[in-house]
Amino acid sequence: MKTEAKKLALMWTDGEWDVAVGRKQGAARSISQGWSDLVPESRMPVKPTPCGFRWSNRGFMRTSRSSRLSGFTLIELLVVIAIIAILAGLLLPALATVKTRAKVSSAKAEMKNLETAIKGYEAEYHRFPASSNAEGASNASTDFTYGTKDFSPPLPTIGTPPYTVNNAELLQILMDVDGGAGSVNENHKRNPRRHAFFSPKTVQGAAPGLSSTDGVFRDPWGNPYIITLDVNGDDESLDAFYGTIGGAASVGLAPGKAPNTFVLRGTIMIWSFGPDGKGDASIGAKEGVNKDNVLSWQ
């Protein structure tokens, strides 16, 4: 009569020696014959480790309790998640600050390149890259600011009659773009030698860079650069915004010839609204939304 095989599980703590046992080749698989067929295979010193044996078709096989008890508890997982959240809360503001500083540095570099291009044009033609309308709007006490139409609320208008335009007009002249009939550089009349003094990154829409859509040159936050040129030739720049704003001396400007005005002792002023994209002529130069404006002369 065939004896039915049964499973036998043993568990103990082996304190010194580990004896590997096995079944003789060709031995029967019954439990009654299994004990007599087991023979020692090797002996080696081991560390005390909870372990066990189970009976299978191949004889006794060793199992480990530690493999069945590995893993994290719920409390441990919650602690790890809480630590990660705290670290993220500390790092995100720092990363945002670093990102803003990088954009400010990028804006200053773009303004410096633009200033160099304007000076190159001036050296070539002995005048600034301004249209006849811009030149006509200025007078003995007034320079011209590109970008006054981009302010909200609007800045005081310049010239009689007033003429307001964004920096696209200046970029057309600097880059020698013939905009066709009626444009400021029609038939290259403002850049007859057809020199490209400036080559910024070209983008679409209102993204940072020079827009192929409207021709406006924008800062890393997508705000148009504001540019004032010393069109009247007195070696001072009177900006439409900073020229009359309170506390302008705090941003490096000096009193102008006209009462209650401030000027830069230089021929070019370039600046942007900064990260918040706002400017307010009714408050001080270092107050409120004006605090983060990026200035080429500082």
C-alpha positions, 0 to 999 in steps of 0.5 A: 500500500502506497504511503501518502507523503506529508509535509513536516515543518521544523523551526529552531534557532541555530546557535553555532553550526549549520548542518545542511542535509539532503536525501540520498539519490533515489530515496523514497519520498515517504515520511517514514523513509525520509529520516533514514535517508537524510545524511549530513552534507557539510558543516560550517560556523554561522551566526545565530539566525532564526531559521527553519526547514520545510519538507519538499520533493527535494527533501528538507529545505531551509527558509529564513524568517527575516525575508518574511518580516522585511518592509516599512511600517505605516508610521515610518512611511508617514515620517518619511513623507513628512520630512520630504514635505518639510524639505520641499517647503524649504527648498521651493522658495529658495529655488524661486529666488534663484530663478528670479535672480537668473532672469534679472541677470539675463535682462541686464545682459540683454539691456547691455547688448542693446545699449552697445547696438545703439551706440554702434548705430550712433557711431555709424550715423552720428545720430540715434536710431529714432524715427523722424516722428520721435525726433520731432516729438523731442525738443530742447528740454525733452528726450524720447522714450520708447515704450510709454504706450505699454504703461498702465496707467499711461505715462504723460505723453511726449511732444506736441503733438504727442507721439507714443510708440513701443520699441518695435520702431527702434528695433526695425532701424537697428536690425535694418528691417524694411517694414514696407510702405509707411514703415520707419525704415522704408527702403532702408532710409534710416539704415542706408548702409544696411548694417544689422547692429542687433541680433536677439533671439526671435520668438512668436507672440509675446514671449521673451525675446524679439517678437516676430509677430509685433516686432517688440523686444521683451524681457525674460518676463515678457514685458517690453523694454523701455528705452530713452534716447538723448535725442536733444543732444545734451548728454543727459537722458530724461525718461518719461517715467523716472524723469518726473517720479518721486524719489528718482535720486534713489535709483541713481538719477540727478536733478535735471535742468527743468524743475522737479525733473531727474535725469541720467548723466548719460545718453541711453536709459533702458529698463523693464517692469521686472518680475511683476510686470508693473510700473506706477508713476504716482509712487516713489521710484523704490516703492510698491510695484516699482521696487523690482524694476530692472535698470540698466544703469544700476 
